[in-house]
Amino acid sequence: MGSTGNPAMARPGVLIIVENLPVPFDRRVWNEATTLAAAGYSVSVICPMARGWTKAYEVIDGIHIYRHPLPFEAKGAAGYVIEYGSALWHELRLAFKVKRERGFHILQACNPPDTIFLIGLLFKLLYRTRFVFDHHDINPELFEAKFGGRGPLYWVVRVLEWLTFKTADFSIATNLSYRQIAVERGGMRPERVFVVRSGPNLERLKQVPADPSLKDGRAFLIGYVGVMGKQEGISYLLRTAKLLRDKGRDDILYRLIGDGPEVAALKDEAKALGVDDIVIFEGSVDDARLLSVLTSADVLVNPDEANPMNDKSTMNKVMEYMAVARPIVQFDLTEGRYSAQEASLYAKPNDVDSFAACIETLLADPDLRQRMGAFGRKRVTEELAWTHEAPKLLAAYDTISHGLKAR
């Protein structure tokens, strides 16, 4: 059994460091932080600034958030070295600031990248801080997906992953595939690796009435939400839109929510394919707009490219799609199939013709769409929502914090 969640019970201070997304925008980290705070832990978070989240310090729902600037959004190996080096410096100085101002005995590092272990190691040596690795991405596979090979930098990434696991006192895996990597490739003892999935918060993801105006006069709306990066496979979706238009399907509109390093290139590709008038890049949006688009869509898509990284990764967007009771189309990947099960149709990996055929199957059958959406909503509600994962996080932290004093 996990903790009771009694906020009156004084527990150790926790510092969470996350680099790739700001908080509270990072939904997994925010769920973790608020769950720990509600259970009596004193929680601070270090994260980057981003559009909409530019305050250097603020307190939200009892979470003390320290944000730092980044020089630019990296593209290419050299750019990532500069970005990660800058972030590491800011994370280090802010970690000492949090130690002085609030104190903490547990440091939880959320990757990517696998460089935060350097701060964890320093604080272990100076203060006997316990270091927890919250394993969000398998970085060697992510490197291959971004850069398409195993050159010298790939092996640097492998070494950084190994050092992270060797430094960690405990690790939190987002699924069983990641747990296996922690044990087999990272050499961690199985009893020190806890599985806590990234379940959606159903208090946030509520179904709202559909807005027909979002279809801009067309019969159907296809929706997407997520990062606009190379490995997210948006190019497959654009080519799918082109294929369906070439087949005479001018009755479909596509709305894509999210931001990332590939936005400009993807807009150029949409224009080159002649689908820029039917593919709307919404950018980053607030929750009201997000829910309006998701619940107004007839089909929601996850075009993540089939590669070793995506095959073993649990994607938040899939469960968010299920939470709003919409049918899904995605490529057939191990963890994507585990999450969605009967809520999704599965296209052949990286096959645009197959992806388009799955979309057409759903658009032609409203009863099938309704059944799949209902299955997804039921599965999230009964099995995958954060309410089912929060006790697992608290149980893990009972072990992680055992013997530590408050703050």
QUILIN-V446291 format. One record per helix or strand of 3 or more residues. SS is the DSSP state (@ for helix, = for strand). FROM is the first residue (numbers start at 1). TO is the last residue. If there is no record, write none. Layout:
SS;FROM;TO, SS;FROM;TO
This chain:
=;13;18, @;27;38, =;42;48, =;57;60, =;63;68, @;77;101, =;106;110, @;117;127, =;130;135, @;139;147, @;152;167, =;170;173, @;176;184, @;190;192, =;193;195, @;212;215, =;220;225, @;230;232, @;234;246, =;252;257, @;263;273, =;279;283, @;287;296, =;299;302, @;308;311, @;316;323, =;328;331, @;334;343, =;344;347, @;352;363, @;366;384, @;386;400
